[in-house]
Amino acid sequence: MAHLLGAERLHLEFPTRIVFDEVTLGIDEGDRIGIVGRNGDGKSTLLKLLAGRLEPDGGRVTVRRDVRIGMLDQADTVDADATVAEAVVGGIEEHVWAGDAKVRDVIAGLLADVPWQGRVGDLSGGQRRRVGLAALLVGEWDVLFLDEPTNHLDVEGIAWLARHVKGRWAASDGAVVVVTHDRWFLDEVCTATWEVHDRIVEPFEGGYAAYVLQRVERDRMAAASEAKRRNLMRKELAWLRRGAPARTSKPKFRIEAANQLIEDEPPVRNPVELNRLAVSRLGKDVVDLLGVTVEYPVRDAASGAPSTRTVLHELEWRIAPGERTGILGVNGAGKSTLLKLVTGEVQPTTGRVKRGTTVKIAVLSQELAELAEWTDERVSAVVAAQKTSYVFGSGSKAVELTPGQLLERLGFTNQQLATPVRDLSGGQKRRLQLLLILLQEPNVLILDEPTNDLDTDMLAAIEDLLDAWPGTLLVVSHDRYLVERVTDRQVAILDGHLRDLPRGVDQYLELRAAGLDTRPAAPGATRPPGSSASPGAPRPPEATDGRAAAEGSVSRSSPALTGADRRAAEKELSSIDRRLEKLQSQIAEQHEKLARHDQSDYVGLGTLGDELRTFEDSVAELETRWLEVSEQLEG
């Protein structure tokens, strides 16, 4: 494959630190590269160096002649006074760009709800971001540098972008380098991964999952080397304790050797490792939404047009203790309204909301409101103001931590403990916000886009924390990886109704593609002339085929089981899952026994085979029962 551009011995310094030192890289045709690393380590800076937006202090970047480079910045670079049409297609005649399938696909995929002749400056931040991405993607480029392209895209938009990038060039043509915290996107698009850390860029083969496996192996080898080094250190220090004080020459040599070993110790990366917080008691009843409808008044409604807009219609949802649910839906479908019904911020137009007496709800919002009153305070003072100490665990395993120790466990360094909240990075503020919320000891936790401003390492650590959290968890996020990781059930808001998704995000995308939902249009939005309808475009009822209509009716029906019956069914489903997991383990063990057994002992082999068939029959019976219970729950 032909070489497109390369970096040789790059060196870059900022006033307070060295960002890169002696970094050499190359990008060839057919490369699909994802860049990961901690916030602040230089991922976006690396893109700017390679794209020619930033000059290195040392080394050079070489580009093959006639290579066209396009880049999406995190900053808003679109002219605020231009119309959307001018920003995306410029002065190109309509019949020219409308005849280009790629341009039509980009407009339909990213701008279906954006007014085509609207002024860019009047759009929301998310819409402006999508206009900038669309303007880049309609161009012809040999190399695309994308800095957080999935920001402000919903699950459906992210899936569209992945398809577009994969199909933009032939497998051996073009190149894309992307910085994103969306791990599903990295796995779907990338064939190589670069990790930026400690002034270097370390390459790995494959997407995010392959990168994690290789990194685990690298860390395992490093741990083995570290264990060996520590053993040597213990021997040296034990020798020093035994040495005679009068014999100064040998101890001095040994002390120097021990100091060299200590100096080689690598810096510790502090992940989030909060073990478990005390959770307020949660009774049988959490929150029940019973026949709830929410309507909002329409401003400046045209004569004869409806004066209200229905966001949620006759919705039924009984939230169970310990339930872990991910909520999907396009922007404007009613996800925030649904969460506010649960918290009590919004009252239903009709129907009622019933809350348990012991329910204590906490919300991790996008606005960082919990930190507003602490802007000028040091990080350590913020936590110290809550309590003087915190106890984790119980009984003999209980550990009492000071505020400083707790913050260190959340990934804050000693220097950052003295930093005012206003000077923290976005990811650091998000971690501090989560800590303050959990220290309130809620038993229902609502996460509204919790992944904003977090790098992949910190996302994995927070997922690990949420795995151990024992309360009820409701998650709204465009991060497909997080939703599938920390929730056991996914639901979608489609046409104002709540629909269960036994097959998760894939089923949601299929339903959207089938046109079973309508995308809420922005006020005054008009479809660009010549553009094709997007998968989420409004669709008249008569255009929906019989199968789709039948499926649509399912989303409008209430669950067949309610109240105690539903909770009993959910409990049985969890029990079946645990039994299936145990049986699969026993089957694997039985296969190992068969492999180890004397192959000439036909009687013994037959007995083991009979036991194996018994396990497999049990699995088949449980799987059948699992399907029956699932159908009852789905209604």
ROKOLSE-214455 format. One line per 3 residues: number of its first residue (from 1); their letters; for each residue x, y, z of C-alpha. Coordinates in pm, 1 decimal, decimal comma, m for minus. Last residue first. Example, Ala and Ser with C-alpha at 12.3 -4.5 7.8 and 13.67 -1.06 7.14 Angstrom:
2
2	sa	1367,0 m106,0 714,0 | 1230,0 m450,0 780,0
This chain:
635
635	gel	m4620,6 m871,4 2609,1 | m4246,6 m831,6 2638,8 | m4251,6 m979,5 2989,8
632	qes	m4458,6 m1278,0 2880,4 | m4235,5 m1329,1 2575,1 | m3927,8 m1322,5 2798,5
629	vel	m4083,1 m1580,7 3030,4 | m4144,7 m1820,2 2740,6 | m3798,0 m1763,7 2590,6
626	wrt	m3628,2 m1834,2 2925,2 | m3839,7 m2151,5 2964,6 | m3708,7 m2280,2 2632,3
623	ele	m3351,4 m2188,2 2730,6 | m3396,3 m2368,8 3062,3 | m3512,8 m2689,1 2890,8
620	avs	m3224,3 m2680,9 2638,7 | m2968,3 m2620,3 2915,1 | m3105,3 m2911,6 3117,0
617	def	m3073,1 m3136,9 2812,3 | m2709,1 m3026,3 2773,5 | m2630,0 m3110,0 3136,6
614	trl	m2789,4 m3452,9 3102,2 | m2599,0 m3508,4 2775,0 | m2270,2 m3439,7 2955,4
611	edg	m2355,3 m3685,3 3232,7 | m2428,6 m3952,8 2971,8 | m2094,0 m3879,9 2801,1
608	ltg	m1908,2 m3913,9 3131,6 | m2069,9 m4252,5 3186,2 | m1986,6 m4362,5 2830,4
605	lgv	m1625,0 m4254,1 2868,5 | m1597,1 m4457,6 3189,5 | m1736,9 m4768,1 3018,3
602	yds	m1516,3 m4719,6 2710,9 | m1194,8 m4699,6 2911,7 | m946,6 m4703,2 2618,4
599	qdh	m956,8 m4322,1 2593,2 | m834,7 m4286,9 2951,4 | m998,0 m3963,3 3064,3
596	ral	m829,7 m3624,2 3015,6 | m1037,9 m3517,4 2713,8 | m1360,2 m3644,8 2867,7
593	keh	m1285,3 m3460,2 3191,6 | m1215,9 m3140,7 2996,0 | m1549,3 m3174,8 2816,9
590	qea	m1719,5 m3220,3 3154,5 | m1563,5 m2899,8 3285,0 | m1695,1 m2707,8 2983,4
587	iqs	m2039,6 m2856,8 3044,3 | m2023,6 m2764,1 3415,2 | m1937,0 m2403,4 3328,4
584	qlk	m2224,5 m2390,4 3080,1 | m2451,2 m2530,7 3352,3 | m2349,4 m2256,4 3599,4
581	elr	m2416,4 m1983,1 3342,9 | m2750,9 m2139,5 3258,4 | m2843,2 m2150,7 3627,4
578	rdi	m2756,9 m1781,0 3670,5 | m2957,0 m1679,5 3364,9 | m3253,3 m1890,9 3479,5
575	ssl	m3250,7 m1716,0 3818,4 | m3246,2 m1374,7 3650,8 | m3546,1 m1475,9 3437,8
572	eke	m3727,9 m1604,6 3746,8 | m3676,1 m1268,3 3920,3 | m3805,9 m1085,9 3613,6
569	aar	m4112,2 m1310,9 3615,5 | m4171,9 m1246,6 3986,1 | m4135,7 m870,5 3928,0
566	rda	m4390,5 m887,4 3647,0 | m4638,5 m1085,7 3855,0 | m4595,4 m845,8 4151,3
563	gtl	m4693,8 m541,8 3944,9 | m4767,3 m594,4 3578,5 | m4745,0 m870,9 3321,4
560	aps	m4879,6 m838,1 2966,7 | m4678,9 m519,9 2916,7 | m4887,2 m231,9 2780,1
557	srs	m4947,5 m208,0 2407,8 | m4832,8 86,2 2196,7 | m4494,0 m59,2 2105,1
554	vsg	m4667,2 m376,5 1991,8 | m4884,5 m175,4 1755,4 | m4572,9 m57,1 1574,5
551	eaa	m4477,7 m417,8 1510,8 | m4810,5 m479,1 1342,9 | m4779,1 m157,8 1146,4
548	arg	m4433,3 m260,1 1034,5 | m4561,4 m596,6 920,0 | m4853,5 m440,5 737,3
545	dta	m4647,5 m192,1 542,4 | m4615,6 171,6 644,1 | m4681,6 417,4 365,0
542	epp	m5041,5 471,5 479,9 | m4919,4 598,5 815,4 | m4712,2 877,1 661,0
539	rpa	m4338,7 863,1 727,7 | m4128,3 1124,0 900,8 | m3755,6 1077,0 842,1
536	gps	m3558,8 851,5 1077,2 | m3397,9 634,9 810,9 | m3320,2 954,5 620,6
533	ass	m3525,5 1062,1 326,3 | m3323,6 1136,4 16,0 | m3188,7 1482,2 m57,9
530	gpp	m3287,9 1651,2 m383,4 | m3399,4 1975,3 m225,2 | m3280,6 1996,4 135,7
527	rta	m3553,3 1899,9 382,8 | m3708,0 2189,2 569,2 | m3682,6 2264,7 938,8
524	gpa	m3891,0 2560,4 1058,4 | m3893,1 2435,9 1414,2 | m3659,9 2136,5 1432,4
521	apr	m3813,2 1806,6 1327,2 | m3885,7 1526,7 1572,7 | m3768,1 1204,9 1403,6
518	tdl	m4058,3 971,7 1338,9 | m4054,4 612,7 1454,2 | m4147,3 279,7 1296,8
515	gaa	m3957,1 369,7 979,9 | m3800,2 28,0 919,7 | m3455,5 186,0 971,9
512	rle	m3565,3 300,6 1315,9 | m3689,6 m47,0 1404,8 | m3364,1 m204,6 1283,4
509	lyq	m3159,2 46,9 1483,9 | m3357,3 m37,0 1798,1 | m3312,5 m411,9 1739,0
506	dvg	m2935,0 m367,5 1714,8 | m2937,0 m158,9 2034,8 | m3080,3 m437,2 2248,8
503	rpl	m3211,0 m771,8 2128,4 | m3487,5 m787,4 2394,5 | m3576,7 m422,9 2319,1
500	drl	m3879,7 m314,0 2525,9 | m4085,5 m31,4 2380,5 | m4190,4 283,9 2561,5
497	hgd	m4439,3 495,2 2368,3 | m4421,3 852,4 2239,1 | m4366,7 750,1 1876,5
494	lia	m4075,4 529,0 1979,1 | m3901,7 572,7 2314,8 | m3665,4 279,3 2339,2
491	vqr	m3591,6 21,5 2608,0 | m3272,0 m163,2 2697,0 | m3225,1 m419,6 2972,1
488	dtv	m2930,9 m550,6 3172,2 | m2745,1 m218,9 3188,0 | m2374,6 m149,4 3258,2
485	rev	m2202,5 m289,7 2946,8 | m2466,5 m251,1 2674,8 | m2525,6 113,0 2763,9
482	lyr	m2151,9 183,2 2798,0 | m2063,5 39,1 2456,0 | m2354,7 216,8 2288,2
479	dhs	m2237,2 556,6 2406,2 | m2533,8 774,2 2304,5 | m2638,5 772,0 2668,4
476	vvl	m2947,4 772,6 2887,9 | m2897,0 538,3 3182,7 | m3131,8 432,6 3464,2
473	ltg	m2975,7 240,4 3756,6 | m3154,7 93,9 4059,1 | m2915,4 27,9 4348,6
470	pwa	m2632,2 m221,6 4403,0 | m2332,3 m38,5 4251,3 | m2067,9 m301,3 4172,4
467	dll	m2101,9 m281,5 3793,2 | m2126,8 98,8 3824,9 | m1770,3 115,4 3961,3
464	dei	m1636,7 m106,3 3681,4 | m1818,6 113,3 3430,4 | m1649,6 414,0 3593,3
461	aal	m1309,0 248,4 3544,2 | m1378,9 160,7 3180,3 | m1490,7 517,4 3111,8
458	mdt	m1176,1 647,0 3286,3 | m953,0 445,2 3056,3 | m1154,2 541,7 2745,7
455	dld	m1129,8 916,4 2811,0 | m1411,3 1113,8 2976,0 | m1540,8 1453,7 2859,5
452	ntp	m1903,0 1335,8 2813,8 | m1953,1 971,9 2918,6 | m2234,7 1033,2 3171,4
449	edl	m2496,0 1132,3 2908,1 | m2780,6 1153,1 3164,6 | m2712,7 898,6 3439,7
446	ilv	m2997,0 837,7 3685,9 | m2913,3 666,1 4016,0 | m3183,8 522,6 4242,4
443	npe	m3068,5 413,5 4590,2 | m2892,2 739,3 4672,0 | m2601,9 757,2 4920,3
440	qll	m2534,9 1133,9 4895,4 | m2169,7 1032,9 4855,9 | m2263,5 889,9 4516,8
437	ill	m2360,1 1234,8 4388,1 | m2045,0 1405,2 4513,7 | m1829,5 1133,2 4354,6
434	lql	m2007,0 1157,4 4019,5 | m1950,4 1534,5 4011,3 | m1582,3 1490,3 4097,8
431	rrk	m1544,5 1244,8 3810,5 | m1720,6 1482,9 3566,1 | m1506,9 1774,4 3680,7
428	qgg	m1193,8 1569,5 3615,0 | m1317,3 1479,1 3266,7 | m1392,7 1841,5 3175,9
425	sld	m1049,9 1957,3 3297,4 | m1016,1 2119,3 3638,8 | m937,1 2490,9 3672,2
422	rvp	m1284,1 2595,1 3796,5 | m1265,5 2331,3 4072,8 | m962,5 2502,1 4228,1
419	tal	m653,2 2276,0 4231,1 | m513,4 2162,4 4567,9 | m618,5 1800,5 4517,5
416	qqn	m480,4 1818,8 4161,6 | m120,2 1824,5 4283,8 | m171,2 1509,8 4492,3
413	tfg	m308,6 1328,6 4186,2 | m679,3 1268,2 4129,7 | m774,5 926,5 3988,3
410	lre	m1082,2 847,0 4196,0 | m875,6 653,6 4447,6 | m673,7 971,2 4502,0
407	llq	m1001,2 1150,9 4575,4 | m1083,9 901,9 4848,5 | m741,2 934,3 5006,3
404	gpt	m774,5 1312,6 5018,0 | m1124,6 1298,4 5166,6 | m994,8 1068,1 5442,9
401	lev	m1068,4 696,7 5417,4 | m1198,3 443,8 5670,0 | m1185,8 82,5 5550,5
398	aks	m1436,9 m188,0 5647,6 | m1317,8 m537,7 5558,6 | m1356,2 m671,1 5916,7
395	gsg	m1722,3 m574,8 5917,6 | m1839,6 m369,9 5621,8 | m1701,7 m206,4 5309,1
392	fvy	m1625,0 160,4 5268,8 | m1619,3 418,8 5547,8 | m1583,0 788,0 5467,2
389	stk	m1418,5 1057,6 5675,5 | m1459,8 1426,7 5759,9 | m1786,9 1451,3 5566,4
386	qaa	m1935,4 1673,2 5292,3 | m1711,5 1978,9 5333,5 | m1402,9 1756,2 5308,2
383	vva	m1511,7 1662,0 4956,5 | m1512,9 2021,0 4833,1 | m1203,4 2112,0 5037,4
380	svr	m995,8 1844,9 4860,5 | m1093,1 1985,0 4519,3 | m1001,2 2343,3 4613,5
377	edt	m1289,7 2589,9 4618,6 | m1355,7 2868,4 4366,1 | m1617,3 2683,6 4159,0
374	wea	m1778,8 2502,3 4452,8 | m2134,5 2641,8 4424,6 | m2165,3 2536,8 4058,8
371	lea	m2021,2 2185,9 4111,7 | m2350,9 1997,2 4148,9 | m2485,0 2170,9 3837,3
368	leq	m2238,6 1983,2 3614,1 | m2477,0 2054,0 3319,4 | m2490,2 1705,1 3165,0
365	slv	m2669,4 1559,4 3467,2 | m2573,8 1280,9 3707,6 | m2909,3 1248,8 3885,3
362	aik	m2976,8 1122,4 4238,8 | m3299,7 962,3 4360,0 | m3381,7 848,0 4716,2
359	vtt	m3676,9 607,6 4722,8 | m3783,6 491,4 5069,1 | m4152,8 589,0 5039,4
356	grk	m4191,6 433,4 4693,5 | m4302,8 663,6 4414,6 | m4628,8 655,3 4213,8
353	vrg	m4659,8 866,9 3899,2 | m5007,1 934,0 3761,6 | m5203,8 951,6 3438,5
350	ttp	m5275,5 1271,1 3247,1 | m5067,9 1584,0 3181,0 | m4785,1 1422,8 3375,8
347	qve	m4577,3 1632,9 3617,4 | m4217,7 1715,6 3534,6 | m3938,0 1761,6 3790,8
344	gtv	m4064,5 1456,7 3982,8 | m3747,2 1249,3 3946,4 | m3915,4 974,0 3741,6
341	lkl	m4112,2 1222,4 3533,0 | m3788,9 1416,6 3479,2 | m3626,4 1100,4 3340,0
338	lts	m3912,5 1054,0 3092,2 | m3895,1 1418,8 2985,4 | m3520,5 1381,6 2925,8
335	kga	m3581,3 1079,6 2702,3 | m3871,8 1244,5 2514,9 | m3801,6 1181,7 2145,8
332	gnv	m3622,2 1515,6 2105,6 | m3287,4 1364,0 2008,9 | m3354,8 1010,9 1889,1
329	gli	m3431,9 736,9 2137,3 | m3270,5 489,9 2373,7 | m3309,6 431,2 2749,5
326	gtr	m3072,3 187,6 2923,4 | m3217,3 m1,7 3219,1 | m3061,0 m153,9 3531,1
323	egp	m3335,7 m266,7 3773,0 | m3216,1 m317,8 4131,2 | m3561,4 m256,6 4273,9
320	air	m3819,9 m258,3 3989,9 | m3932,4 33,7 3774,2 | m4295,0 m7,8 3669,2
317	wel	m4344,9 154,1 3329,6 | m4671,5 229,3 3147,5 | m4693,8 518,2 2899,1
314	ehl	m5028,3 654,5 2785,1 | m4855,7 889,4 2536,6 | m4520,1 1063,9 2581,7
311	vtr	m4416,5 1375,3 2386,3 | m4759,9 1498,0 2276,1 | m4738,4 1843,4 2117,6
308	tsp	m4999,3 2106,8 2204,2 | m5177,5 2387,7 2016,4 | m5261,8 2161,7 1722,5
305	ags	m5268,5 2351,8 1388,1 | m5583,9 2534,4 1274,9 | m5408,3 2870,8 1267,3
302	aad	m5035,7 2818,9 1303,4 | m4890,1 2750,2 1648,2 | m4677,7 3035,9 1779,8
299	rvp	m4545,6 2825,9 2065,1 | m4666,6 2467,6 2088,5 | m4778,3 2372,3 2439,8
296	yev	m4620,1 2055,1 2584,0 | m4802,1 1727,3 2642,4 | m4710,1 1440,0 2873,8
293	tvg	m4921,9 1123,9 2899,5 | m4879,8 869,2 3178,3 | m5095,2 557,1 3199,0
290	lld	m4921,7 453,0 3522,8 | m4554,5 540,7 3572,2 | m4438,9 339,5 3876,9
287	vvd	m4129,0 439,1 4073,4 | m3952,0 222,6 4335,5 | m4189,7 m9,6 4518,7
284	kgl	m4049,0 m318,9 4689,4 | m3843,3 m117,2 4934,8 | m3500,5 39,0 4893,0
281	rsv	m3276,5 86,3 5195,5 | m3021,2 363,6 5153,1 | m2698,5 253,0 4988,6
278	alr	m2362,6 238,9 5164,4 | m2099,8 288,7 4894,2 | m1896,9 4,8 4742,4
275	nle	m1541,8 m49,1 4623,3 | m1442,2 281,7 4462,9 | m1158,9 195,6 4229,0
272	vpn	m1150,2 477,9 3972,2 | m811,4 431,6 3808,2 | m489,3 593,9 3937,2
269	rvp	m207,5 531,0 3694,4 | 100,7 465,9 3907,7 | 432,3 613,2 3800,1
266	ped	693,7 348,2 3707,8 | 947,4 226,8 3968,7 | 1295,1 264,8 3822,3
263	eil	1396,8 509,2 4098,9 | 1332,3 239,7 4361,9 | 1572,4 m2,7 4193,0
260	qna	1841,1 265,4 4167,0 | 1792,4 348,6 4536,6 | 1845,1 m17,3 4628,0
257	aei	2173,1 m27,1 4431,9 | 2291,0 295,2 4599,9 | 2202,1 154,3 4943,0
254	rfk	2393,3 m164,7 4862,8 | 2706,6 27,6 4770,9 | 2675,5 235,8 5089,9
251	pks	2610,9 m79,7 5289,9 | 2934,6 m229,0 5149,8 | 3150,7 71,1 5240,0
248	tra	3006,6 140,5 5584,6 | 3101,9 m172,8 5777,0 | 3049,3 m29,7 6126,2
245	pag	2670,5 m50,1 6107,4 | 2675,7 m429,8 6053,4 | 2434,0 m536,9 5776,1
242	rrl	2110,6 m721,9 5866,0 | 1877,8 m430,4 5787,4 | 2070,0 m354,2 5468,0
239	wal	2048,2 m716,8 5358,1 | 1669,9 m708,5 5407,3 | 1657,1 m392,3 5192,6
236	ekr	1851,9 m560,4 4912,0 | 1645,1 m878,3 4927,8 | 1320,8 m677,8 4925,9
233	mln	1443,4 m478,6 4625,0 | 1528,1 m793,1 4431,1 | 1178,0 m924,8 4499,9
230	rrk	1036,5 m589,1 4391,4 | 1223,5 m606,8 4060,6 | 1091,7 m957,5 3993,0
227	aes	737,8 m843,6 4069,9 | 786,3 m544,0 3839,4 | 900,1 m766,9 3553,7
224	aaa	594,2 m986,9 3603,1 | 375,3 m676,0 3621,0 | 525,6 m544,1 3296,6
221	mrd	447,0 m876,9 3128,5 | 90,3 m857,6 3256,0 | 64,9 m493,0 3149,2
218	rev	165,3 m583,2 2793,7 | m81,7 m873,2 2791,0 | m357,8 m643,5 2915,1
215	rql	m257,1 m391,1 2648,2 | m284,4 m652,9 2377,1 | m632,2 m755,8 2490,1
212	vya	m745,0 m392,3 2522,8 | m612,2 m308,9 2175,2 | m796,8 m605,5 2023,3
209	ayg	m1122,6 m480,9 2177,6 | m1056,5 m122,9 2061,1 | m976,8 m201,3 1699,0
206	gef	m695,2 m408,3 1549,8 | m315,8 m401,3 1578,8 | m148,2 m181,9 1839,9
203	pev	81,2 120,2 1802,1 | 240,3 313,0 2092,9 | 265,6 691,3 2062,0
200	ird	514,8 849,9 2302,4 | 533,9 1143,4 2545,5 | 406,6 935,0 2844,3
197	hve	90,8 814,9 2670,5 | m81,9 819,5 2332,5 | m220,5 478,4 2233,4
194	wta	m247,0 419,4 1859,5 | m502,7 165,0 1737,6 | m524,9 m26,1 1409,6
191	tcv	m806,6 m175,3 1200,3 | m1060,2 89,1 1300,4 | m1425,9 125,6 1199,8
188	edl	m1651,2 m96,6 1411,6 | m1420,0 m138,3 1708,9 | m1344,3 234,1 1732,4
185	fwr	m1715,5 316,9 1689,5 | m1810,4 78,9 1971,7 | m1541,7 239,1 2188,9
182	dht	m1683,4 591,2 2160,9 | m1411,4 798,1 2333,3 | m1303,1 935,7 1997,3
179	vvv	m988,6 1042,7 1812,4 | m998,9 927,5 1450,9 | m739,7 874,2 1177,4
176	vag	m885,3 785,9 836,9 | m702,4 670,0 527,8 | m776,6 646,7 156,5
173	dsa	m768,1 334,5 m58,5 | m698,7 m36,6 8,9 | m1044,6 m124,6 143,1
170	awr	m1220,9 86,0 m121,7 | m1316,5 428,8 2,9 | m1617,0 589,3 175,3
167	gkv	m1782,1 259,2 269,1 | m1624,6 214,8 612,0 | m1646,1 588,2 688,3
164	hra	m2011,7 604,8 584,3 | m2113,5 291,0 774,9 | m1946,6 421,1 1092,6
161	lwa	m2112,5 760,5 1047,0 | m2456,1 596,7 1011,8 | m2406,0 393,0 1331,6
158	ige	m2303,8 711,7 1514,8 | m2613,9 890,1 1384,4 | m2839,8 606,9 1505,0
155	vdl	m2686,9 606,2 1851,9 | m2721,9 985,2 1877,2 | m2460,9 1228,7 1748,4
152	hnt	m2363,2 1534,8 1955,9 | m1999,1 1419,5 1982,7 | m1936,8 1124,3 1748,7
149	ped	m1673,0 1310,3 1543,5 | m1437,1 1346,0 1842,3 | m1141,0 1474,7 1635,7
146	lfl	m1158,4 1330,1 1283,6 | m851,0 1339,5 1057,1 | m944,7 1231,3 704,7
143	vdw	m677,7 1139,0 448,8 | m728,5 1115,7 71,4 | m1007,6 1371,3 69,3
140	egv	m1296,5 1469,6 m160,0 | m1549,5 1690,6 18,1 | m1905,2 1600,0 128,6
137	lla	m1760,5 1466,7 455,0 | m1612,3 1797,5 570,0 | m1928,2 2005,6 525,9
134	alg	m2128,3 1727,3 694,7 | m1897,3 1734,2 999,5 | m1927,8 2113,6 1026,2
131	vrr	m2308,0 2095,7 995,3 | m2311,3 1823,5 1261,8 | m2120,0 2046,7 1503,0
128	rqg	m2355,5 2334,0 1430,3 | m2649,5 2105,2 1516,7 | m2490,7 2004,5 1847,0
125	gsl	m2419,1 2364,7 1945,3 | m2778,1 2466,9 1868,8 | m2851,9 2655,2 1548,5
122	dgv	m2907,4 3031,9 1511,6 | m2544,4 3099,9 1415,0 | m2573,1 2856,4 1124,1
119	rgq	m2855,1 3058,8 964,9 | m3136,9 2840,2 835,8 | m3175,0 2755,7 466,1
116	wpv	m3147,1 2380,5 518,1 | m3328,0 2380,5 854,0 | m3166,4 2093,7 1052,2
113	dal	m3367,0 1779,7 1139,7 | m3240,1 1560,0 852,5 | m2890,1 1707,0 876,0
110	lga	m2654,9 1419,3 954,9 | m2756,0 1106,6 763,4 | m2977,3 1270,4 500,8
107	ivd	m2716,8 1538,2 423,0 | m2432,9 1283,7 411,8 | m2631,4 1044,1 191,0
104	rvk	m2727,0 1321,7 m52,8 | m2363,0 1427,6 m80,9 | m2251,1 1069,0 m147,9
101	adg	m2522,2 1011,6 m408,2 | m2413,3 1316,4 m613,1 | m2698,7 1438,4 m835,0
98	awv	m2817,6 1680,2 m567,6 | m2467,8 1833,2 m567,4 | m2485,7 1930,1 m935,1
95	hee	m2857,3 2011,6 m964,9 | m2824,1 2245,2 m666,3 | m2540,9 2449,6 m815,5
92	igg	m2226,4 2455,5 m604,5 | m2181,4 2784,7 m415,6 | m2096,3 2624,7 m83,9
89	vva	m2221,8 2267,6 m38,5 | m2221,2 2239,8 342,2 | m2172,7 2592,4 479,2
86	eav	m2379,0 2756,7 204,0 | m2670,8 2515,4 255,0 | m2659,1 2560,3 633,6
83	tad	m2675,6 2935,4 585,3 | m2366,6 3143,7 653,9 | m2348,3 3407,0 929,2
80	adv	m2201,1 3171,4 1193,2 | m1915,0 3063,1 966,9 | m1831,7 2704,3 1069,2
77	tda	m1516,7 2649,2 1279,4 | m1670,3 2524,5 1606,9 | m1375,2 2373,8 1795,6
74	qdl	m1331,7 1995,8 1821,4 | m1164,7 2008,8 1482,6 | m1263,5 1794,4 1182,0
71	mgi	m975,1 1760,1 937,4 | m933,7 1706,3 563,3 | m606,6 1622,3 387,3
68	rvd	m562,7 1593,6 9,0 | m243,7 1415,0 m100,9 | m108,3 1581,6 m416,9
65	rrv	256,1 1507,9 m329,3 | 315,4 1270,9 m41,0 | 321,6 1442,0 298,2
62	tvr	620,6 1469,1 533,1 | 593,2 1571,1 899,6 | 912,9 1687,5 1067,1
59	ggd	1136,1 1658,4 1373,2 | 1164,6 1921,9 1645,9 | 954,3 2199,7 1791,3
56	pel	658,1 2063,4 1593,1 | 439,0 2292,4 1378,9 | 61,5 2277,4 1431,1
53	rga	m222,8 2262,3 1175,6 | m16,6 2040,4 942,6 | m260,8 1750,8 958,2
50	llk	m7,6 1528,0 1138,3 | 70,6 1793,0 1400,8 | m298,3 1879,6 1449,2
47	llt	m389,5 1512,3 1493,6 | m112,0 1468,5 1751,3 | m237,9 1770,7 1945,6
44	skg	m585,2 1614,7 1959,5 | m440,7 1302,2 2122,5 | m192,7 1488,2 2345,6
41	dgn	m190,8 1333,5 2694,6 | m450,1 1578,4 2829,2 | m733,5 1328,6 2857,5
38	rgv	m589,9 977,9 2880,0 | m524,0 779,1 2566,3 | m685,1 649,9 2249,5
35	igi	m627,2 710,1 1877,9 | m812,7 501,3 1619,2 | m653,7 422,0 1283,6
32	rdg	m813,6 302,7 958,5 | m521,3 259,4 719,3 | m608,8 164,2 359,6
29	edi	m346,4 389,5 206,1 | m54,5 435,0 442,6 | 2,4 649,4 752,7
26	glt	343,6 656,2 920,9 | 477,0 733,5 1267,4 | 795,1 845,5 1447,7
23	ved	778,6 1012,4 1790,7 | 1112,5 1130,5 1937,3 | 954,0 1320,1 2229,1
20	fvi	593,8 1432,1 2248,2 | 406,1 1651,9 2501,8 | 696,1 1793,4 2705,1
17	rtp	567,4 2002,4 2994,2 | 491,9 2343,4 3145,5 | 559,5 2585,3 2858,0
14	fel	443,5 2335,4 2594,4 | 694,4 2115,1 2418,7 | 678,6 1915,3 2097,6
11	hlr	926,8 1669,8 1948,6 | 853,3 1460,8 1641,1 | 1122,7 1212,5 1536,9
8	eag	978,9 1157,0 1186,7 | 611,7 1185,6 1102,7 | 467,7 1028,5 787,4
5	llh	217,7 1085,3 509,7 | 43,1 893,1 233,7 | 254,2 579,5 176,1
2	am	125,5 345,0 m91,7 | 0,0 0,0 0,0
